[in-house]
Structures are given as structure tokens and as C-alpha cells.
Amino acid sequence: MDATLVNPFIEGTLHILDTTAFVKVKPEPPFFKTDRKSLGDISGYLEISGDLTGSAAVSFSEKSILGIVSAMFGEDMTEINDDIKDAVGEISNMVAGHVTTKIAELGKKVKVKLKEIKMGQDALIPHMDGSKYILALPFRTTKGKVVIEVSYI
């Protein structure tokens, strides 16, 4: 998998978490997933189309998303609710915009858009059929665990 097509997801996610919620992150070892099960309690599922076809997900543990959204809103969030779902959607949309721009700078026309919010650790992330690999990039943040998944056909 080409790192230049993965790095915009990492850069975008980390930049948005830092600027919106002042969250610092440490990478953990990446790995290839063997199933489509979510690696978090709530995930933003993104679709990639255009010159490249694929999908991505930004998944948060319950602890991390509650901490991130609490920092964003300036109030203590204690449960995953509609406000949290909306925040995951907004974070995912900002990541999608960043990735679209950065990949365009590489000379490729793509559209990255939020497809849906997936709830629960048993949720399936419907990466595109035909994708050879699903690269999982876990991060430990000051709020908890965040995992970015990227898959291209």
C-alpha cells in the first residue's frame, strides 16, 4: 500500500484532533486487518471515489470520543448519544476534506465523503469488495484509543 495515499488520512485526523480538541497522539504499530469488525465503539466510515477507489474509517473507543467531544464542546460528555454521533460525523467530514485536498496535490482527482456512522465494536466496516488489504493504524491519545483504517482497491 502506497504511503503517500495513506499519510493524508493520518495527517488529517491528527491535525483535526489537535486543533479542535487539543488531543496529542502517539502511534502504535500498524497492522493489516483480517476482518471487517470495527476497532472502536463508534466509527466514521468514508468512501473514496474518483481516480482511486476505496474506503476508510476513523474509529474511537468510547473513552476517547467522550474525552475528545468534551474538549471540543467544553462540557463533560458521559455517554455516546446523538451529539457524539454528530461530532464523529463532523470529524470524519473534516478528515475527508483534508484527504481530498492532499491527494489532489498529488495529481489525483478523488472525492472522499462520509458514508455513515457505525456504532458498536461488533459493527462491520463495509470496506470495498476487492480490496487486497485493510491497513489499521492505531493511535494512543491523551483521551484514549483512535484507529484509522484505509483500504484501496
N, C-alpha and C positions, 0 to 999 in steps of 0.2 A: 504494500500500500504506500502510495506516494506521500511523504511527509508534508510536502507543500500544499496538499489538498486536505490535510488533517489539521495542520497548525492554525488555520483561521478559526476553527471551532474552539481550540484551546485558548488562543489569544482573546477571542470574543467573549467567551464565558468568563475567563478570569478577569478581564477588564471590566465587564459589566458588574460582576460580583464586588470588585474592588471599589468602583465608582458609585454604585448605588447603595451598597451595604457595608463598605469598608471591611470586606472579608479578605483575609490573606490565605493563600493556599500553599500546600506542599504536594508535589506529585508523588504518586506511588507507582510501582512497576506496572506498565501497561500489559495487557494480555489479549488474546483472541478468545472471544466468547464461543461456546459450543451450543448455546441455546438462545432463545429469544425472550427469556424471562427478564423482567425489569430488575435492575440492580439498585433500585431505590423504592421509596414509598410513594413518590409522585414523580412523574416524568413528563417533559415536553417532547413530543415526537415530531420531528421535522422531516419534510420531504424535499429532496434535491432533484431538480429537473433542468433541462437545457443541454448544454454541451456535455454535462456529466449527469449521471442518473444514480441516485442512491437515497440514503436516509441517515438520520442521526437522531440522537436522543440526549437530553440533559436530564439526569436523574438525581434526585435529592433524597437523603434519609429524612425521616420526619424531624429529627433533631436539627439537622442543617437548615431545612426550609423554614422551620419555625423561627430559628435564630436569624436567618437572612431577612425574612419578611419583617420580623420585629425591628431589626435595624433600619430597614427601608422605611417603615411606617412610623417609627418612633414610639411604638406601643407594644406591649407584651402579647404575643400571639401564643396560644396554648394548645390549639388543635387545628388539624387540617380541615378547612372549610372553604366556602366559595371565594373569600378574599385570598386565601393561599393559592387556590386554583388559578384565580385571575393573575396573581403575581407570577406564578410559574409560566403562564401564557405570555405575560409581558416580558419576562426574562428571556424566554425562548424566542419571541419575536425580535428582541434586540440582538440576540446571538445570530439569528437568521439574517438580519440586515447587515451585520458586521461581516459574516461569511460571504454573502453575496457580493459585497463591495471588494473584499480582499481577493476573492477568486477572480473577479473581473479584472483586477490589477495584474493577474497572471495571464490575461488574454483569453479567458474563457467566459462565455455567457452562461450564467446559471441563475436560477431562481430557487431560493431556499425559503420555505414557508412552514409555519406551524400547521400541522395537520390535526393534532388532537392532544389532549392531556390524558395521560394514563395514570390510573390510581391503583395503588397496592403493589406489594412485592411479587404477587402472583400474576400481575398484569403482563401481557405479552406485548413486546415492542415489535410491530409488524415490519421488520426490515424487508427490503425488496427481495422477492424471489430471484434467484440467480446470483445473489451477491456471494462472492467467494469467502470473504472474511467479514467479521464484525469485530472491529478493534475497540476495546474498552480501555478508557483512560481514567483511572480512579485518582481522586484528589482528597487529601485530608485538609479541611479548612478549619478556621478558628471557630466555626459553628457546627461542624460535623462533616459527613461524607457527601461528596458530589462525584458523579461518574458521567463522563461524556462517552457516548458510543458513536462510531462513524462506520458507515458501510457504503461502498460504491460497487456498482455492477461493472 
